[in-house]
Amino acid sequence: MKEIILGYARISLASQSIDRQITNLKKINNEIIIFQEAFSSKTLERPQFQKMLSFAEKELKKGNKVKIIFDSVSRMSRDAEEGSNLYYQLEEKGIELVFLNEPYINTETYRKALELSLPETDNKMIEAILNGIKQAFRIKAKEDIKLAFIQAEKELLDIRERTKQGLREAKAKGKQIGRKEGSKVETKRAIEVKEKLLKHSKKFGGSMTDKEFMEAFNVSKTTLVKYKRLITKN
């Protein structure tokens, strides 16, 4: 049996940097397998997150131990109910969860609370008190986990509300909101893909086939076709 250490990093905006999260994850173990992606309210799918969970399942079936590390609880989920349910599902499968910013809800901490060992006694009153203490620790552990995800969800809602308020104030002052009609904004990712296509793709004088390019730079077939068409148009 060996221990497989996985890490998950996520950003919500293309303008954000994911480097800090990756640096923090690698501090734990330099050989950590990191899954990363951008995810926002406009893009509800998390393919890399699901890919990581599938990878973890396969390793468990092989008899290996699996540990998943997150920079913070908000990287796992910003929905309190979804996050709590997912936490218990993964914990029940035997996956160890580590949250660098919230170590008090790591699964190891949670399990210790559930497995709290108290001295045996023949005195029924003392035994009842000790069992009550043990149950209190269990309740406290579950509350801490729930509160961590509630806080992550609240932070997201606060950000959304501040953004809406800022837009309302800007609009009231007559400022341009969003892009002007007909204007286009090119994302950093789009620029990077097009630059790599021009440099490496056989279509533009490089040495890579479409398949080699997609595998090397983690680009989907749809994205590849889209940017090749845009380059050709220009």
C-alpha positions in Angstrom: 0.0 0.0 0.0 1.3 3.5 -0.8 -0.1 6.9 -0.1 -1.3 9.0 -3.1 -1.3 12.7 -2.4 -3.5 14.9 -4.6 -4.1 18.6 -4.6 -6.8 20.8 -6.1 -6.4 24.4 -7.0 -9.1 26.7 -8.5 -9.6 30.3 -9.5 -12.8 32.1 -10.2 -11.6 34.6 -12.7 -9.2 34.4 -15.6 -7.5 37.5 -14.3 -6.6 35.7 -11.0 -3.4 33.8 -10.5 -3.4 30.2 -9.4 0.3 30.2 -8.5 -0.1 30.9 -4.8 -2.4 27.9 -4.3 0.0 25.7 -6.2 3.0 26.9 -4.2 1.1 26.2 -0.9 0.2 22.7 -2.1 3.7 21.9 -3.1 5.0 22.9 0.3 3.3 19.9 1.7 4.8 17.4 -0.8 6.7 18.3 -3.9 5.5 15.2 -5.7 1.9 16.0 -5.1 -0.4 15.5 -8.2 -2.2 18.8 -8.7 -5.5 19.2 -10.5 -6.3 22.8 -11.4 -9.0 24.8 -13.2 -11.0 28.0 -13.5 -14.6 27.8 -12.1 -17.2 30.5 -11.7 -20.9 31.0 -11.4 -21.0 31.1 -15.2 -19.1 27.8 -15.5 -20.7 25.3 -13.2 -18.9 22.3 -14.4 -15.6 21.3 -12.7 -14.1 18.6 -15.0 -10.7 18.6 -13.3 -12.3 18.2 -9.9 -14.3 15.3 -11.2 -11.2 13.9 -12.8 -9.4 14.1 -9.5 -12.2 12.2 -7.7 -12.2 9.5 -10.3 -8.5 9.2 -10.0 -8.8 8.9 -6.2 -11.5 6.2 -6.6 -9.2 4.1 -8.8 -6.3 4.4 -6.3 -8.6 3.3 -3.5 -9.6 0.2 -5.4 -5.9 -0.6 -5.8 -5.6 -0.6 -2.0 -3.7 2.7 -1.8 -4.3 5.4 0.7 -5.5 8.7 -0.8 -5.1 12.2 0.6 -6.6 15.3 -1.0 -5.2 18.7 -0.1 -7.0 22.0 -0.6 -5.5 25.5 0.0 -8.8 26.4 1.7 -12.3 25.0 2.2 -13.7 27.4 -0.4 -11.6 25.6 -3.1 -13.6 22.4 -2.4 -17.0 24.1 -2.4 -18.6 27.5 -1.7 -22.0 25.9 -1.1 -22.5 24.9 2.5 -24.8 21.9 1.9 -22.9 20.6 -1.1 -19.6 21.0 0.7 -20.7 19.3 3.9 -22.2 16.3 2.0 -19.2 15.9 -0.2 -16.9 16.0 2.9 -18.7 13.1 4.6 -19.0 11.1 1.3 -15.2 11.3 0.8 -14.4 10.7 4.4 -16.6 7.6 4.5 -14.7 6.2 1.5 -11.5 6.6 3.5 -10.1 9.6 1.7 -8.1 11.9 3.9 -9.0 15.6 3.4 -6.6 18.4 4.4 -7.5 22.1 4.4 -4.4 24.3 4.8 -6.3 27.3 6.0 -8.8 25.4 8.2 -6.8 22.5 9.7 -9.4 22.2 12.5 -11.7 20.4 10.0 -9.2 18.1 8.5 -10.6 14.5 8.4 -7.9 13.4 10.8 -9.1 15.9 13.4 -12.7 15.0 12.8 -12.0 11.2 13.2 -10.1 11.8 16.4 -13.2 13.6 17.8 -15.4 10.7 16.8 -13.0 8.1 18.2 -12.4 10.0 21.5 -11.2 7.5 24.0 -12.4 8.0 27.6 -11.6 5.9 30.7 -13.9 3.1 31.6 -15.7 3.2 35.0 -18.1 1.2 37.1 -19.8 4.3 38.3 -22.9 4.8 36.1 -23.2 8.5 36.8 -19.5 9.2 35.8 -19.9 6.9 32.8 -23.0 8.9 31.7 -21.0 12.2 32.1 -18.1 10.9 30.1 -20.4 9.6 27.3 -22.0 13.0 27.2 -18.6 14.7 26.8 -17.8 12.3 24.0 -21.0 13.1 22.2 -20.4 16.8 22.7 -17.0 16.5 20.9 -18.7 14.7 18.0 -21.4 17.4 17.7 -18.7 20.1 17.9 -16.7 18.5 15.1 -19.7 18.3 12.8 -20.7 21.9 13.6 -17.1 23.1 12.8 -17.2 21.4 9.4 -20.7 22.9 8.6 -19.6 26.4 9.7 -16.5 26.3 7.6 -18.6 25.7 4.4 -21.2 28.2 5.5 -18.5 30.8 5.9 -17.1 30.0 2.4 -20.6 30.4 0.9 -21.2 33.7 2.8 -17.9 35.1 1.5 -19.0 34.3 -2.1 -22.4 35.9 -1.6 -20.7 39.0 0.0 -18.4 39.3 -3.1 -21.4 39.1 -5.4 -23.4 41.7 -3.5 -20.4 44.1 -3.4 -20.0 43.6 -7.1 -23.7 44.4 -7.8 -23.5 47.4 -5.5 -20.5 48.7 -7.3 -22.2 48.3 -10.7 -25.3 50.1 -9.5 -23.2 53.0 -8.2 -21.2 53.2 -11.4 -24.4 53.1 -13.5 -25.9 55.9 -11.4 -22.9 58.0 -12.1 -23.3 57.4 -15.8 -20.2 55.2 -16.3 -20.0 52.6 -19.0 -20.9 49.2 -17.6 -19.3 46.2 -19.2 -17.9 46.2 -22.8 -19.2 48.6 -25.4 -21.4 47.1 -28.0 -19.4 45.4 -30.7 -16.1 45.4 -28.6 -14.3 42.2 -27.8 -12.0 41.3 -24.9 -9.5 38.6 -25.4 -8.7 36.4 -22.4 -5.2 35.5 -21.3 -5.9 31.9 -22.0 -7.0 32.7 -25.6 -3.8 34.7 -26.3 -1.7 31.8 -24.9 -3.4 29.2 -27.0 -3.1 31.2 -30.2 0.5 31.9 -29.6 1.2 28.2 -29.0 -0.7 27.3 -32.1 1.3 29.7 -34.2 4.5 28.3 -32.8 3.8 24.5 -32.6 0.9 23.5 -34.9 1.8 21.9 -38.2 -0.9 24.1 -39.8 1.1 27.2 -39.1 4.6 25.8 -39.7 5.2 23.9 -36.5 5.8 20.2 -35.8 2.8 19.1 -33.8 -0.3 17.3 -35.0 -3.6 18.4 -33.6 -3.6 15.3 -31.3 -0.1 16.1 -30.0 -1.0 19.7 -29.4 -4.2 18.9 -27.5 -2.4 16.5 -25.2 0.7 18.7 -24.7 -1.3 21.8 -23.8 -4.5 20.3 -22.3 -6.7 21.8 -25.1 -10.0 20.4 -26.2 -10.9 19.6 -29.8 -13.5 22.4 -29.7 -11.1 24.9 -28.4 -8.4 23.9 -31.0 -10.8 24.3 -33.9 -12.1 27.6 -32.6 -8.7 29.2 -32.3 -7.3 27.8 -35.6 -10.4 29.4 -37.3 -9.8 32.7 -35.6 -6.1 32.8 -36.6 -7.0 31.9 -40.2 -9.6 34.7 -40.3 -7.1 37.3 -39.1 
